Amino acid sequence: MPATFTELQHLFGSATALPQIADSPLRLAELLDSSDPSPAKIDDIVLNDPALTAGLIRAASSALYARQKQVTTVREAVAVLGFRSLKSLSIALWTNALMSCGRPGSILDIHRFAANGNFVGSLASQLVTELHISPTDGEWSAEELLAAGALHNVLFGLLSYVAPDAFNDVYKLAESHNTSLDQTFSMMFGYPISDLAERAAFALALPEFFTKVCVAANATEPETTSHLCLQIAKQYAESTGHGLASWSTAFTLADSSPFAEDHLADLASLASQRQGLLAA
């Protein structure tokens, strides 16, 4: 296990240490950032990556979008999602490729990883929809929260790849103390795991959305209502058996929360039944 946080920083900042995966989602995000993204170029990038194609069509067909019929083409998916959501969802789908590159020796359960991302994304998107929050530069849409849920624990996926022994030690210590992986990582290394996000984003040329999600998921004080929805969904997942870890942690709904706990339970029940963005 790396003895210091500095050693983890080096690993997370090294493109050669991190998993080498398809760059289609990153090229799509770059194209969508251009002044006039061509529909033909979008089609070309997506259709040449079967996993990206299937994921975006699955996202656009989700119950989240209240579709009367299933989306069957990339053009339909783009029309339903819009460019801003398409960009964030494409980066979230990158996590599928990441987890298919699992490292021997790591005890990370890729099926639980996918299920956790799907649950948190679905619940967070429902929470922000309930509040009728309009997407702005600071606030995320329901679709972006679906992506944020898929990404919120990706740093632990990266940790399990670049330093499987470190991940295993964090996991086992958290299990023995019945605490979250985030709390245990901070206790062991002296820094939150979100402090590694910027280095990983730079090494992998990931858009800013990646870092924003990692930081928002672990912030002490959420900056926006949509960030609060992500945190509530994450904490609720960890307390009800839908977390990345196999045990349940304590959950206390903050006094400032706009949701009642019984209503949250109803929404969580729906979230657990919805089609997910990630496939293990």
Buried (B, 14 or more C-beta within 10 A) or exposed (E): EBEEBEBBBBBBBEEEBBBEBBBBBBBBBBBBEEEEBEEEBBBBBBEEBEBBBBBBBBBBBBEBBEEEEEBEEBEBBBEBBEEBBBBBBBBBBBBBBBBBEBBEEBEBBBEBBBBBBBBBBBBBBBBBBBEEBEBEEEBBBBBBBBBBBBBBBBBBBBBBBBBBEBBBBBBEBBBEEEBBBBBBBBEBBEBBBBBBBBBBBEBBEBBEBBBBBBBBBBBEEBEBBBBBBBBBBBBBBBBBEBBBBEBBBEBEEEEEBEBEEEEBEEBBEEBBEBEBBBBB
